[in-house]
Amino acid sequence: MGETLVDVWVYLAASPLLFLTMTLVAYQAATWLYRKAGSTALLNPVFLTVAAIVAVLTLTGTSYPTYFEGAQFIHFLLGPATVSLAIPLYRQFDRVRDSALAVAASLFAGSLTALASAIGLGVLLRADAVSLVSMAPKSVTAPVAMGIAEKLGGLPSLTAVFVIATGILGASLGPVLLDLMGIRDPAARGFAMGTASHGIGTARALQESEIAGAFSGLAMGLNALATAIILPLLWTFLF
């Protein structure tokens, strides 16, 4: 019986649709559970999906390249999904333009805080330089963060882990913290989420309102640009 199951898995694993379907089903199930539980932060759909896929790949002995070969279509859609964030931003352009000064101040404060918190935590934990620079761009969208880390001598794969963890934590706890601080303005909430937790936070902001999603998408893009400029200068100055 065991050998039969192994043979079935080997056959299914050869199909590129298996891991694509598995990823979509896992995310749909995680989203259903998240909503059923009252959108509790502990059941973030992204975290549950990642955990489920890692468990399946580990138990079946499937390598990541094999999984990615089947699920790469989702990776391809990252580009169009990111570009589509321009739609709510375009619709809220007048409001964004009127908030230009607040946006600039928030971006400066948010970018520096994200970098300082990462570097400060790394120093506190006595992390080496490679780990430190890998963690520093944690609040930037993954492709940009990995590029920055690699240029400064970090490990892109380690940076990706920090970026994903930051996004999940920000999307899960961000709205709760903003509520506790009495921040109700959708623009402020969205910009904070986008600055702190990039694309995953932006997806969460879009669930609140189009205004929050627009400002979150704007923050994600601007923070990537700001970090790409500030971090190399800061790294050269400090180290």
C-alpha positions as CSV (number, residue, x, y, z in Angstrom):
1,M,0.0,0.0,0.0
2,G,2.8,2.4,0.9
3,E,4.6,1.7,-2.3
4,T,1.4,2.4,-4.3
5,L,1.0,5.8,-2.6
6,V,4.6,6.7,-3.4
7,D,4.0,5.7,-7.0
8,V,0.9,7.8,-7.2
9,W,2.7,10.8,-5.8
10,V,5.6,10.4,-8.2
11,Y,3.1,10.3,-11.1
12,L,1.3,13.4,-9.9
13,A,4.5,15.3,-9.1
14,A,5.4,15.0,-12.8
15,S,2.4,17.2,-13.7
16,P,3.0,20.9,-13.5
17,L,-0.6,21.5,-12.6
18,L,-0.3,19.6,-9.3
19,F,1.7,22.3,-7.4
20,L,-0.2,25.1,-9.0
21,T,-3.5,23.5,-7.9
22,M,-2.1,22.7,-4.5
23,T,-1.1,26.3,-3.9
24,L,-4.4,27.7,-5.0
25,V,-6.4,25.2,-2.9
26,A,-4.2,25.8,0.2
27,Y,-4.7,29.6,-0.1
28,Q,-8.5,29.3,-0.6
29,A,-8.8,27.0,2.4
30,A,-6.6,29.3,4.5
31,T,-8.7,32.3,3.4
32,W,-11.9,30.5,4.3
33,L,-10.6,29.6,7.7
34,Y,-9.4,33.1,8.3
35,R,-12.8,34.6,7.6
36,K,-14.6,31.9,9.5
37,A,-12.5,32.7,12.6
38,G,-13.4,36.4,12.4
39,S,-10.3,37.5,10.6
40,T,-8.1,36.8,13.6
41,A,-4.4,37.9,13.1
42,L,-3.2,34.5,14.2
43,L,-4.7,32.8,11.1
44,N,-3.2,35.0,8.4
45,P,-3.9,33.2,5.1
46,V,-0.4,33.8,3.7
47,F,1.2,32.3,6.8
48,L,-1.1,29.3,6.8
49,T,-0.5,28.7,3.1
50,V,3.2,28.8,3.4
51,A,3.2,26.5,6.4
52,A,0.9,24.0,4.6
53,I,3.1,23.9,1.5
54,V,6.3,23.6,3.4
55,A,4.8,20.7,5.4
56,V,3.7,18.9,2.2
57,L,7.1,19.4,0.5
58,T,8.9,18.2,3.6
59,L,6.8,15.1,4.1
60,T,7.0,14.1,0.4
61,G,10.6,14.9,0.0
62,T,9.9,17.3,-2.9
63,S,12.5,19.9,-3.7
64,Y,11.7,23.5,-4.1
65,P,12.8,23.7,-7.8
66,T,10.3,20.9,-8.5
67,Y,7.5,22.7,-6.7
68,F,8.4,26.0,-8.4
69,E,8.3,24.4,-11.8
70,G,4.6,23.8,-11.3
71,A,3.7,26.9,-9.4
72,Q,5.8,29.4,-11.4
73,F,2.6,30.8,-13.1
74,I,1.7,32.4,-9.8
75,H,5.1,33.9,-9.6
76,F,4.6,35.3,-13.2
77,L,1.4,36.9,-12.0
78,L,3.3,38.9,-9.4
79,G,4.2,41.4,-12.1
80,P,0.7,42.1,-13.3
81,A,-0.6,42.1,-9.8
82,T,1.9,44.8,-8.8
83,V,1.1,46.9,-11.8
84,S,-2.6,46.6,-11.0
85,L,-2.0,48.6,-7.8
86,A,-1.9,51.6,-10.0
87,I,-5.6,51.4,-10.6
88,P,-6.7,52.4,-7.0
89,L,-3.9,54.9,-6.9
90,Y,-5.1,56.5,-10.1
91,R,-8.7,56.7,-8.7
92,Q,-7.4,58.4,-5.6
93,F,-4.9,60.6,-7.3
94,D,-6.5,63.9,-6.2
95,R,-6.3,62.8,-2.6
96,V,-2.8,61.6,-2.9
97,R,-1.7,64.9,-4.5
98,D,-3.4,66.9,-1.7
99,S,-1.5,64.8,0.9
100,A,2.0,65.2,-0.8
101,L,3.6,66.8,2.3
102,A,2.2,64.3,4.7
103,V,3.3,61.5,2.3
104,A,6.9,62.8,2.1
105,A,7.2,63.2,5.9
106,S,5.6,59.7,6.6
107,L,7.9,58.1,4.0
108,F,11.0,59.6,5.5
109,A,10.0,58.6,9.1
110,G,8.8,55.2,8.1
111,S,11.8,54.2,6.0
112,L,14.3,55.3,8.6
113,T,12.3,53.6,11.4
114,A,12.2,50.3,9.4
115,L,16.0,50.4,8.8
116,A,16.9,51.5,12.3
117,S,14.7,48.8,13.9
118,A,16.2,46.1,11.8
119,I,19.8,47.2,12.3
120,G,19.2,47.9,16.0
121,L,17.7,44.5,16.6
122,G,20.6,42.8,14.7
123,V,23.2,44.6,16.7
124,L,21.4,43.8,19.9
125,L,21.4,40.1,18.9
126,R,25.1,40.4,17.9
127,A,24.4,39.3,14.3
128,D,27.3,39.3,11.9
129,A,27.5,41.8,9.1
130,V,26.1,39.4,6.5
131,S,23.0,38.7,8.6
132,L,22.6,42.4,9.5
133,V,22.6,43.6,5.9
134,S,20.3,40.7,4.9
135,M,17.8,41.8,7.5
136,A,18.0,45.6,7.0
137,P,15.7,45.9,3.9
138,K,13.0,43.6,5.5
139,S,10.2,46.2,4.9
140,V,10.8,46.5,1.2
141,T,9.1,44.3,-1.5
142,A,11.1,41.1,-2.0
143,P,12.8,41.6,-5.5
144,V,14.1,45.1,-4.5
145,A,15.1,43.9,-1.0
146,M,17.0,40.9,-2.3
147,G,18.8,43.1,-4.9
148,I,19.9,45.6,-2.3
149,A,21.1,42.9,0.1
150,E,23.1,41.2,-2.6
151,K,24.8,44.4,-3.7
152,L,25.8,45.1,-0.1
153,G,27.2,41.5,0.5
154,G,24.1,40.0,2.1
155,L,22.3,36.7,1.3
156,P,19.3,37.2,-0.9
157,S,17.7,33.9,0.3
158,L,17.9,35.1,3.9
159,T,16.5,38.5,3.0
160,A,13.5,36.8,1.4
161,V,12.7,35.0,4.6
162,F,12.9,38.3,6.6
163,V,10.7,40.0,4.0
164,I,8.0,37.4,4.1
165,A,8.1,37.3,7.9
166,T,7.8,41.0,8.1
167,G,4.9,41.1,5.6
168,I,3.0,38.5,7.5
169,L,3.5,40.1,10.9
170,G,2.6,43.5,9.5
171,A,-0.5,42.3,7.8
172,S,-1.6,40.4,10.9
173,L,-0.7,42.8,13.7
174,G,-0.7,46.2,11.8
175,P,-4.5,46.8,11.8
176,V,-4.7,45.8,15.4
177,L,-1.9,48.2,16.5
178,L,-3.5,51.0,14.4
179,D,-6.8,50.4,16.0
180,L,-5.2,50.5,19.5
181,M,-3.6,53.8,18.6
182,G,-6.9,55.2,17.4
183,I,-5.7,55.8,13.8
184,R,-8.9,55.6,11.7
185,D,-8.0,57.6,8.6
186,P,-7.8,55.1,5.7
187,A,-5.0,57.0,4.0
188,A,-2.8,57.0,7.1
189,R,-3.6,53.3,7.8
190,G,-2.8,52.3,4.2
191,F,0.5,54.3,4.1
192,A,1.6,52.8,7.3
193,M,0.8,49.3,6.2
194,G,2.6,49.7,2.8
195,T,5.7,51.2,4.4
196,A,6.1,48.6,7.1
197,S,4.9,45.4,5.3
198,H,5.1,46.0,1.5
199,G,2.9,43.8,-0.8
200,I,1.4,41.6,1.9
201,G,0.4,44.6,3.9
202,T,-1.0,46.3,0.8
203,A,-3.2,43.3,0.2
204,R,-4.5,43.6,3.7
205,A,-5.1,47.3,3.3
206,L,-7.1,46.7,0.1
207,Q,-9.4,44.6,2.3
208,E,-10.2,47.7,4.3
209,S,-10.9,50.2,1.5
210,E,-9.7,51.4,-1.9
211,I,-8.3,54.5,-0.3
212,A,-6.2,52.4,2.2
213,G,-5.1,50.2,-0.7
214,A,-4.1,53.2,-2.9
215,F,-1.9,54.8,-0.2
216,S,-0.4,51.4,0.7
217,G,0.6,50.7,-2.9
218,L,2.1,54.1,-3.1
219,A,4.0,53.6,0.1
220,M,5.3,50.2,-1.0
221,G,6.8,51.7,-4.2
222,L,8.2,54.8,-2.6
223,N,9.7,52.9,0.3
224,A,11.5,50.6,-2.1
225,L,13.0,53.6,-3.8
226,A,13.9,55.3,-0.6
227,T,15.5,52.3,0.9
228,A,17.5,51.6,-2.2
229,I,19.0,55.1,-1.8
230,I,19.3,55.4,2.0
231,L,20.5,51.9,3.0
232,P,23.7,51.9,0.9
233,L,24.6,55.3,2.2
234,L,23.8,54.3,5.8
235,W,25.7,51.1,5.5
236,T,28.8,52.8,4.2
237,F,28.6,55.4,7.0
238,L,28.1,52.8,9.8
239,F,30.3,50.0,8.6
